[in-house]
Amino acid sequence: GPAARTAASEPPAPAPPKPDPPYVVAAKQRRKVPFWAMATLSLMPVWGFMYVRALTEGGEVAGGPIGEGAEVYANCASCHGGAGGGGVGYAFSEGEVLQTFPQIEDQIRYVYYGTERYNLDGVEIYGNPEREGGPHITGAQGVMPAFGGSLTDEEIVAVICHERYTLGGADPTSEEYEAEFEAWCAEGAPVFEEIATGALLLESADAVEPFDINGEPFFVSPIGPVPIPGTAPGGAIGGAGQPTSLGGNDEGSG
């Protein structure tokens, strides 16, 4: 008779699935974003771009030397703080820089020559010797780099305008600062324009003809080729023989 039929062999059982890698498990466990939120989230990069752009364009509101100085201030922010609140270097904000440098020329001179040159020339007090709380002593808080040469004369004056009027809070409409602002830091300021064109050099010791500011003579002290001690409010230019106080508009003062 016919041979007996043998039972068909059973197919091999399928191998168990491999476990998901940890990063896949984490992805599966992560909460899903609701569909209704997708439209809002899709706009976030656009709003983020607009927000950052608004922040970076804020400095463009100010024009002239102050607007230019806001860009140059990137060289100073690491020591003095982005808003002038201080750090390794002294603060500028809340009028601090104005207490140290009531005369803009003293501030320009210190930024131009820096701590090492002041020390080398034996100048101990670079700002207001009558400063409330005591004068700032050269080198007492960090080392101020000499920016003469690494920045142009125009850039040095511009950043100092920014430090005094934007960060320091000097009021350009006040009796104390109006003439200084119009001469040095306003759009079209005549002293700044002469510096920007090279007609007036910071290192020059030559006497500077007075500028006409609002119908009054405005005298400017040469920054000069060497550091000199700072002056108190209303003090004489460079300490000797000059017709007026630093940055003053009163021909008989000093």
MARDREN-520096 format. One record per residue (C-alpha): residue number from 1; chain; x, y, z. Coordinates in nm, 4 decimals, decimal comma. Each point is the difference from the previous one (the first is absolute). Last residue first. Layout:
BEGIN
+-----+---+----------+----------+----------+
!   k ! c !     east !    north !       up !
+-----+---+----------+----------+----------+
! NUM ! A !        X !        Y !        Z !
...
+-----+---+----------+----------+----------+
This chain:
BEGIN
+-----+---+----------+----------+----------+
!   k ! c !     east !    north !       up !
+-----+---+----------+----------+----------+
! 254 ! A !   3,9350 !  12,9460 !   3,5279 !
! 253 ! A !  -0,2996 !   0,1989 !  -0,1259 !
! 252 ! A !   0,0221 !   0,3150 !  -0,2100 !
! 251 ! A !  -0,0831 !  -0,1470 !  -0,3399 !
! 250 ! A !  -0,3081 !  -0,1778 !   0,1298 !
! 249 ! A !  -0,0912 !  -0,2833 !  -0,2379 !
! 248 ! A !   0,1646 !  -0,2804 !   0,1913 !
! 247 ! A !   0,1354 !  -0,3213 !  -0,1477 !
! 246 ! A !   0,2951 !   0,0140 !   0,2301 !
! 245 ! A !  -0,0084 !   0,3243 !   0,1931 !
! 244 ! A !   0,1027 !   0,3176 !  -0,1743 !
! 243 ! A !   0,2827 !   0,2166 !  -0,1306 !
! 242 ! A !   0,2879 !  -0,2400 !   0,0594 !
! 241 ! A !   0,3058 !   0,0854 !   0,2042 !
! 240 ! A !   0,0372 !  -0,3079 !   0,2106 !
! 239 ! A !  -0,1712 !  -0,3136 !   0,1335 !
! 238 ! A !  -0,0638 !  -0,1842 !  -0,3250 !
! 237 ! A !  -0,3058 !   0,2156 !  -0,0486 !
! 236 ! A !  -0,0890 !   0,1697 !   0,3268 !
! 235 ! A !  -0,2560 !  -0,1597 !   0,2289 !
! 234 ! A !  -0,3724 !   0,0690 !  -0,0314 !
! 233 ! A !  -0,0895 !  -0,3491 !   0,1204 !
! 232 ! A !   0,3224 !  -0,1555 !   0,1306 !
! 231 ! A !   0,2879 !  -0,0818 !  -0,2313 !
! 230 ! A !   0,1911 !  -0,3106 !  -0,0955 !
! 229 ! A !   0,3768 !  -0,0223 !   0,0136 !
! 228 ! A !   0,1880 !   0,0063 !  -0,3317 !
! 227 ! A !   0,0749 !  -0,2751 !  -0,2534 !
! 226 ! A !   0,2350 !   0,0874 !  -0,2876 !
! 225 ! A !  -0,0250 !   0,1048 !  -0,3678 !
! 224 ! A !  -0,2948 !   0,2372 !   0,0361 !
! 223 ! A !  -0,3723 !  -0,0333 !   0,0612 !
! 222 ! A !  -0,0283 !   0,3589 !  -0,1171 !
! 221 ! A !  -0,2510 !   0,1865 !   0,2175 !
! 220 ! A !  -0,3111 !   0,1249 !  -0,1746 !
! 219 ! A !  -0,1454 !   0,3465 !   0,0481 !
! 218 ! A !  -0,3598 !   0,0811 !  -0,0871 !
! 217 ! A !  -0,0702 !   0,3585 !  -0,1048 !
! 216 ! A !  -0,3713 !   0,0862 !   0,0260 !
! 215 ! A !  -0,2570 !   0,0439 !  -0,2774 !
! 214 ! A !  -0,1642 !  -0,3375 !   0,0565 !
! 213 ! A !   0,3379 !  -0,1692 !  -0,0184 !
! 212 ! A !   0,2640 !   0,1901 !  -0,1967 !
! 211 ! A !   0,3238 !  -0,1911 !   0,0274 !
! 210 ! A !   0,3141 !   0,1357 !   0,1613 !
! 209 ! A !   0,3255 !  -0,0351 !  -0,1949 !
! 208 ! A !   0,1998 !  -0,2973 !   0,1187 !
! 207 ! A !   0,3507 !   0,0424 !   0,1354 !
! 206 ! A !   0,2470 !  -0,2483 !  -0,1402 !
! 205 ! A !   0,0961 !  -0,2914 !   0,2243 !
! 204 ! A !  -0,1072 !  -0,2548 !  -0,2605 !
! 203 ! A !  -0,0620 !  -0,3549 !   0,1149 !
! 202 ! A !  -0,3780 !   0,0292 !  -0,0473 !
! 201 ! A !   0,0301 !   0,1197 !  -0,3581 !
! 200 ! A !  -0,2307 !   0,2708 !  -0,1368 !
! 199 ! A !  -0,0401 !   0,0418 !  -0,3768 !
! 198 ! A !  -0,0035 !  -0,3782 !  -0,0334 !
! 197 ! A !  -0,3491 !  -0,0099 !  -0,1514 !
! 196 ! A !  -0,1510 !  -0,1839 !   0,2978 !
! 195 ! A !   0,1793 !   0,2267 !   0,2481 !
! 194 ! A !  -0,1304 !   0,3124 !  -0,1716 !
! 193 ! A !  -0,3511 !  -0,1473 !  -0,0085 !
! 192 ! A !   0,0164 !  -0,0940 !   0,3682 !
! 191 ! A !   0,0899 !   0,3551 !   0,0970 !
! 190 ! A !  -0,2763 !   0,1423 !  -0,2216 !
! 189 ! A !  -0,2833 !  -0,2263 !   0,1235 !
! 188 ! A !  -0,1949 !  -0,0968 !  -0,3155 !
! 187 ! A !  -0,2182 !  -0,2438 !   0,1911 !
! 186 ! A !   0,0612 !   0,0812 !   0,3656 !
! 185 ! A !   0,3022 !  -0,1326 !   0,1906 !
! 184 ! A !   0,2867 !   0,2482 !   0,0174 !
! 183 ! A !  -0,1065 !   0,3636 !  -0,0321 !
! 182 ! A !  -0,3754 !  -0,0331 !   0,0522 !
! 181 ! A !   0,0483 !  -0,2480 !   0,2838 !
! 180 ! A !   0,2632 !   0,2078 !   0,1761 !
! 179 ! A !  -0,2190 !   0,3109 !  -0,0306 !
! 178 ! A !  -0,3065 !  -0,1760 !   0,1421 !
! 177 ! A !   0,1806 !  -0,1820 !   0,2812 !
! 176 ! A !  -0,0243 !   0,2133 !   0,3147 !
! 175 ! A !  -0,2892 !   0,2188 !  -0,1133 !
! 174 ! A !  -0,2051 !  -0,3116 !  -0,0609 !
! 173 ! A !  -0,1375 !  -0,0914 !  -0,3431 !
! 172 ! A !   0,2613 !  -0,2683 !  -0,0705 !
! 171 ! A !  -0,0847 !  -0,1734 !   0,3290 !
! 170 ! A !   0,2914 !  -0,2249 !   0,0969 !
! 169 ! A !  -0,1333 !  -0,3499 !   0,0725 !
! 168 ! A !   0,3266 !  -0,1890 !   0,0291 !
! 167 ! A !  -0,0982 !  -0,2772 !  -0,2403 !
! 166 ! A !  -0,1533 !   0,1954 !  -0,2880 !
! 165 ! A !   0,1471 !   0,3471 !   0,0546 !
! 164 ! A !   0,3436 !  -0,0559 !   0,1507 !
! 163 ! A !   0,0837 !  -0,3480 !  -0,1260 !
! 162 ! A !  -0,1421 !   0,0645 !  -0,3467 !
! 161 ! A !   0,1938 !   0,3268 !  -0,0312 !
! 160 ! A !   0,3091 !  -0,1885 !   0,1156 !
! 159 ! A !  -0,0582 !  -0,2579 !  -0,2726 !
! 158 ! A !  -0,0162 !   0,2735 !  -0,2642 !
! 157 ! A !   0,3110 !   0,1817 !   0,1225 !
! 156 ! A !   0,2056 !  -0,3180 !  -0,0183 !
! 155 ! A !  -0,1481 !  -0,0992 !  -0,3361 !
! 154 ! A !   0,0872 !   0,3351 !  -0,1587 !
! 153 ! A !   0,3546 !  -0,0098 !   0,1334 !
! 152 ! A !   0,0340 !  -0,3406 !  -0,1633 !
! 151 ! A !   0,0130 !  -0,3112 !   0,2150 !
! 150 ! A !   0,3036 !  -0,2262 !   0,0374 !
! 149 ! A !   0,2260 !   0,3050 !  -0,0266 !
! 148 ! A !  -0,1092 !   0,1730 !   0,3183 !
! 147 ! A !  -0,1959 !  -0,2707 !   0,1792 !
! 146 ! A !   0,2402 !  -0,0334 !   0,2925 !
! 145 ! A !  -0,1340 !  -0,2837 !   0,2122 !
! 144 ! A !  -0,1403 !   0,0819 !   0,3461 !
! 143 ! A !   0,1575 !  -0,2343 !   0,2496 !
! 142 ! A !  -0,1969 !  -0,1248 !   0,2967 !
! 141 ! A !  -0,1400 !   0,1946 !   0,2907 !
! 140 ! A !   0,2663 !   0,2045 !   0,1799 !
! 139 ! A !   0,2006 !   0,0468 !  -0,3210 !
! 138 ! A !  -0,0090 !   0,3804 !   0,0088 !
! 137 ! A !  -0,1798 !   0,1148 !   0,3132 !
! 136 ! A !  -0,3663 !   0,0943 !  -0,0120 !
! 135 ! A !  -0,0631 !   0,3028 !   0,2159 !
! 134 ! A !  -0,1702 !  -0,0257 !   0,3387 !
! 133 ! A !  -0,3535 !  -0,0726 !   0,1134 !
! 132 ! A !  -0,1326 !   0,3011 !  -0,1882 !
! 131 ! A !   0,2523 !   0,0898 !  -0,2678 !
! 130 ! A !   0,2179 !   0,2983 !   0,0857 !
! 129 ! A !   0,3022 !  -0,1157 !  -0,2003 !
! 128 ! A !  -0,2293 !  -0,0491 !  -0,3043 !
! 127 ! A !   0,1719 !  -0,2361 !  -0,2409 !
! 126 ! A !   0,3433 !  -0,1441 !  -0,0732 !
! 125 ! A !   0,1399 !   0,0164 !   0,3520 !
! 124 ! A !   0,3441 !  -0,1610 !   0,0338 !
! 123 ! A !   0,1804 !   0,1409 !  -0,3016 !
! 122 ! A !   0,3597 !  -0,1216 !   0,0324 !
! 121 ! A !   0,0737 !   0,0013 !  -0,3733 !
! 120 ! A !   0,0460 !  -0,3771 !  -0,0083 !
! 119 ! A !  -0,3126 !  -0,0447 !   0,2107 !
! 118 ! A !  -0,2052 !   0,2077 !  -0,2435 !
! 117 ! A !   0,1511 !  -0,1928 !  -0,2924 !
! 116 ! A !  -0,0861 !  -0,3321 !   0,1618 !
! 115 ! A !  -0,3562 !   0,1001 !   0,0864 !
! 114 ! A !  -0,1208 !   0,1047 !  -0,3435 !
! 113 ! A !   0,1183 !   0,2654 !  -0,2475 !
! 112 ! A !  -0,3086 !   0,0643 !  -0,2170 !
! 111 ! A !  -0,2620 !  -0,1088 !   0,2525 !
! 110 ! A !   0,1596 !   0,2230 !   0,2621 !
! 109 ! A !   0,0225 !   0,2984 !  -0,2360 !
! 108 ! A !  -0,3591 !  -0,0341 !  -0,1170 !
! 107 ! A !  -0,1203 !  -0,0126 !   0,3606 !
! 106 ! A !   0,1972 !   0,3098 !   0,0948 !
! 105 ! A !  -0,1302 !   0,1804 !  -0,3090 !
! 104 ! A !  -0,3608 !  -0,0715 !   0,0976 !
! 103 ! A !   0,0293 !   0,2021 !   0,3195 !
! 102 ! A !  -0,2118 !  -0,1178 !   0,2942 !
! 101 ! A !   0,1952 !  -0,3249 !  -0,0322 !
! 100 ! A !  -0,0274 !  -0,2147 !   0,3134 !
!  99 ! A !  -0,3364 !   0,1369 !   0,1085 !
!  98 ! A !  -0,1191 !  -0,0110 !  -0,3599 !
!  97 ! A !   0,1005 !  -0,3657 !  -0,0341 !
!  96 ! A !  -0,2045 !  -0,0892 !   0,3073 !
!  95 ! A !  -0,3110 !   0,1833 !  -0,1205 !
!  94 ! A !  -0,2371 !  -0,2909 !   0,0487 !
!  93 ! A !   0,1981 !  -0,2179 !  -0,2421 !
!  92 ! A !   0,3716 !   0,0135 !  -0,0788 !
!  91 ! A !   0,1182 !  -0,2710 !   0,2378 !
!  90 ! A !   0,3690 !  -0,0625 !   0,0682 !
!  89 ! A !   0,1905 !  -0,2810 !  -0,1662 !
!  88 ! A !   0,0082 !  -0,3704 !   0,0833 !
!  87 ! A !  -0,3759 !   0,0265 !   0,0264 !
!  86 ! A !  -0,1953 !   0,3192 !  -0,0561 !
!  85 ! A !  -0,3653 !   0,0853 !  -0,0568 !
!  84 ! A !   0,0664 !   0,1578 !  -0,3387 !
!  83 ! A !  -0,2929 !  -0,1704 !  -0,1710 !
!  82 ! A !   0,2141 !  -0,2684 !  -0,1640 !
!  81 ! A !   0,2352 !  -0,0057 !   0,2964 !
!  80 ! A !   0,3192 !   0,1994 !   0,0625 !
!  79 ! A !   0,2604 !  -0,2689 !  -0,0627 !
!  78 ! A !  -0,1576 !  -0,2133 !  -0,2744 !
!  77 ! A !  -0,2006 !   0,2986 !  -0,1247 !
!  76 ! A !   0,2976 !   0,2118 !  -0,1062 !
!  75 ! A !   0,0912 !  -0,1203 !  -0,3501 !
!  74 ! A !  -0,3711 !  -0,0533 !  -0,0779 !
!  73 ! A !  -0,0316 !   0,3720 !   0,0744 !
!  72 ! A !   0,1006 !   0,0747 !  -0,3619 !
!  71 ! A !  -0,3563 !  -0,0739 !  -0,1120 !
!  70 ! A !  -0,1583 !   0,2326 !   0,2566 !
!  69 ! A !   0,2617 !   0,2598 !  -0,0902 !
!  68 ! A !  -0,1277 !   0,0279 !  -0,3561 !
!  67 ! A !  -0,3506 !   0,0730 !   0,1254 !
!  66 ! A !   0,1349 !   0,2495 !   0,2525 !
!  65 ! A !   0,2216 !   0,1728 !  -0,2572 !
!  64 ! A !  -0,2858 !   0,0693 !  -0,2399 !
!  63 ! A !  -0,3326 !  -0,1768 !   0,0342 !
!  62 ! A !  -0,1831 !  -0,1676 !   0,2831 !
!  61 ! A !  -0,2894 !  -0,2258 !  -0,1025 !
!  60 ! A !   0,2473 !  -0,2301 !  -0,1724 !
!  59 ! A !   0,1062 !  -0,1428 !   0,3348 !
!  58 ! A !  -0,3265 !  -0,1923 !   0,0289 !
!  57 ! A !   0,0659 !  -0,1860 !  -0,3227 !
!  56 ! A !   0,1545 !  -0,2975 !   0,1773 !
!  55 ! A !  -0,2942 !  -0,0365 !   0,2348 !
!  54 ! A !  -0,2628 !   0,0341 !  -0,2716 !
!  53 ! A !   0,1864 !  -0,2508 !  -0,2155 !
!  52 ! A !   0,0056 !  -0,2471 !   0,2859 !
!  51 ! A !  -0,3753 !   0,0376 !   0,0457 !
!  50 ! A !  -0,0770 !  -0,0257 !  -0,3729 !
!  49 ! A !   0,2093 !  -0,3158 !  -0,0325 !
!  48 ! A !  -0,1699 !  -0,1542 !   0,3008 !
!  47 ! A !  -0,3417 !   0,0935 !  -0,1378 !
!  46 ! A !   0,0806 !  -0,1767 !  -0,3260 !
!  45 ! A !   0,1495 !  -0,3028 !   0,1748 !
!  44 ! A !  -0,3118 !  -0,0184 !   0,2223 !
!  43 ! A !  -0,2523 !   0,0009 !  -0,2842 !
!  42 ! A !  -0,0018 !  -0,3767 !  -0,0484 !
!  41 ! A !  -0,0607 !  -0,0403 !   0,3712 !
!  40 ! A !  -0,3317 !   0,1802 !  -0,0234 !
!  39 ! A !  -0,1184 !  -0,2085 !  -0,2942 !
!  38 ! A !   0,1090 !  -0,3221 !   0,1699 !
!  37 ! A !  -0,1862 !   0,0696 !   0,3224 !
!  36 ! A !  -0,3397 !  -0,1238 !  -0,1267 !
!  35 ! A !   0,1548 !  -0,3320 !  -0,0971 !
!  34 ! A !   0,1064 !  -0,0715 !   0,3541 !
!  33 ! A !   0,3743 !  -0,0572 !   0,0421 !
!  32 ! A !   0,0665 !  -0,3589 !   0,0988 !
!  31 ! A !   0,1323 !  -0,0862 !   0,3417 !
!  30 ! A !   0,3275 !  -0,1854 !  -0,0154 !
!  29 ! A !  -0,0275 !  -0,3695 !   0,0787 !
!  28 ! A !   0,0456 !  -0,1055 !  -0,3600 !
!  27 ! A !   0,3039 !   0,2261 !  -0,0396 !
!  26 ! A !   0,1580 !  -0,1310 !   0,3187 !
!  25 ! A !  -0,0483 !  -0,3600 !  -0,1135 !
!  24 ! A !   0,1573 !   0,0881 !  -0,3350 !
!  23 ! A !   0,3015 !   0,1602 !   0,1728 !
!  22 ! A !   0,0396 !  -0,3055 !   0,2228 !
!  21 ! A !   0,0189 !  -0,2411 !  -0,2944 !
!  20 ! A !  -0,3186 !  -0,1998 !  -0,0550 !
!  19 ! A !   0,0105 !  -0,3633 !   0,1063 !
!  18 ! A !   0,0433 !  -0,2497 !  -0,2814 !
!  17 ! A !  -0,3189 !  -0,1802 !  -0,0933 !
!  16 ! A !  -0,0252 !  -0,3667 !   0,1081 !
!  15 ! A !   0,1137 !  -0,2436 !  -0,2706 !
!  14 ! A !  -0,2834 !  -0,1621 !  -0,1938 !
!  13 ! A !  -0,0736 !  -0,3668 !   0,0913 !
!  12 ! A !   0,1452 !  -0,2496 !  -0,2457 !
!  11 ! A !  -0,2551 !  -0,1633 !  -0,2335 !
!  10 ! A !  -0,1329 !  -0,3383 !   0,1336 !
!   9 ! A !   0,1065 !  -0,3061 !  -0,2000 !
!   8 ! A !  -0,2729 !  -0,1587 !  -0,2088 !
!   7 ! A !  -0,1283 !  -0,3251 !   0,1509 !
!   6 ! A !   0,1163 !  -0,3125 !  -0,1822 !
!   5 ! A !  -0,2273 !  -0,1787 !  -0,2449 !
!   4 ! A !   0,0058 !  -0,3811 !   0,0233 !
!   3 ! A !   0,1247 !  -0,1659 !  -0,3144 !
!   2 ! A !  -0,2647 !  -0,1241 !  -0,2384 !
!   1 ! A !  -0,0961 !  -0,3736 !   0,0084 !
+-----+---+----------+----------+----------+
